[in-house]
Amino acid sequence: MFNAKAYAVPDATSPFAPTTIVRRDPTDTDVQIEILFCGICHSDVHQARNEWQDAMPTVYPCVPGHEIVGRVTRVGSAVKKFKPGDIAAVGCMVDSDRTCPECQAGLEQFCNNFVLTYNFPDKHTGKVTYGGYSDTIVVDEHFVLSVPSNLDLAGAAPLLCAGITTYSPMKHWGVTKGKKVGVVGLGGLGHMAVKFAHALGAQTVVFTTSPGKVEDAKRLGADEVVISRDANDMAKHAGSFDFILDAVAAEHDINAYINMLRRDGNLTMVGAPEKPLPVGVFGLLFRRRSFSGSLIGGIAETQEMLDFCGKNNITSDVEVIPIQKVNEAYERVVKSDVKYRFSIDMASLKAE
């Protein structure tokens, strides 16, 4: 075991502050990474403030962060894919049982025994896992990813959550050239969805409530922007979409978007509204439409996504901050006051 610098919250109401945590020495199959950048996800806010206490109660102190990019510093004797000096990444998972049907299918995100990157039981230490708001992390090679050399590392960090969360359902539902794809909400997830849909060759339409986001949506790759409060604008697109990705985490009228789907079209939720959304079944029945959800992606698919980003020069639009501004950043995340993700420059942690 060794000590590492980190930023943690001691309880649900206190701000982040510098601390020291314990990391394990690398085993034969482990990779140790010096963390260079770590993205801030809205789920970090929920966990830090124990807002998911009914499903995933937070164990304190909590060190969030599952959008990690860094440099390999040590590797175990059995590690084959990485060597010191390589740029590597870690996403939302750091382990799974690797034997269940889900793992065998490369869908570790659905494993009943997966281990999340933070606030999950850690079989190595007997405590909980600590995430990327730290100067270093040790992870089994299977859950470490390679980062294309041409990508900006600050912008690459959010790909490990926001990127794979939007890429995975698009691949699953066959988004390709010639398809018409809608993206509901232009935030941290939505802006990545626009970039992917455009790069995959789809006709890309953004739905937003904010007229002020029209130009930005087009800059990101949207062919058209629909103001969802405009009934006439919405009516023009009724029954025409092959696929819609809904990234809105607030209460909204899901049926308005289901009615945008053509026969056999799909709407996938990646946003997670706190309250259930009423679904009009007849909107599904009469055109054999489907309504589904999606959760990140497996390790192989996450690597595929990173490679796709490398080929298409795709990164997240980020505002880079020092770790000392993480409390301010959390308040701004709640207010949706960022275009479109925060990325923490972990070199700032050396000052602590």
C-alpha angles and dihedrals in degrees: 000000000000137000123256133187117246146156115240143169115232094203143353097279105035124092125248116275136176117272143156122252133185121247126187123246110252116272122212092281099038133107121206114210131194101220113232101171134009125188124222114234124192087238087064088062092049092050097043090052094041092238091147093053094133094056105020112012113202120245112211139259087046124194107188130192131113102168098082131167123172151130123281111242103170137012133194121248093257097048112118108170101053140048133182111287096032119128108238140171141212125201136185098314133055100176147004135176091264091204105076122095091257093055092043088055091051092252100121090155088073096047112124089220102045120138117222121219093251140016093022129113109278112214091197099054101022089233127078132297118263121215140216103296083097140085095247144011135193117214136168111262093242090066097044119097135205119240119214109247095232096061123101103244097217090054093041095059096076090052087078090071113003090039100050092038090063100031096053099060091043090056093043093053095044105251106183141138111311095031123115111227130187127202117199113205127015103226136106093315098029096055090055091048090055092051093049096045090050093047091049088058099249126144097254125209124180122208114205139158091215120081087193090070096059097095093043091051090054091047089055092052109277116147091200139007124213121200099221094208090061106089094194092050090050093047092058090067101042113139095001110104127097092194138006125192113204113202098169115122095188130081111281142148104279092178091067088064097040087059088056091066123099122222110308091008120147134218115199124194119216094157114084112216113198093229126052116265115231109236122202103222095202089064087063099038102055098054100026089246121166133216118201146154134231136203122203112286142263123276096260092049091047089055089048088053093050091049090049089052090051092052092046098035093238123163134152120269101248143182107215115218137174117250088249089071096053094108091053089046091054091055090050092048090057089052092046086239099150136082096241123310137357117236118194117220098220092198083082089068090069088072091065 
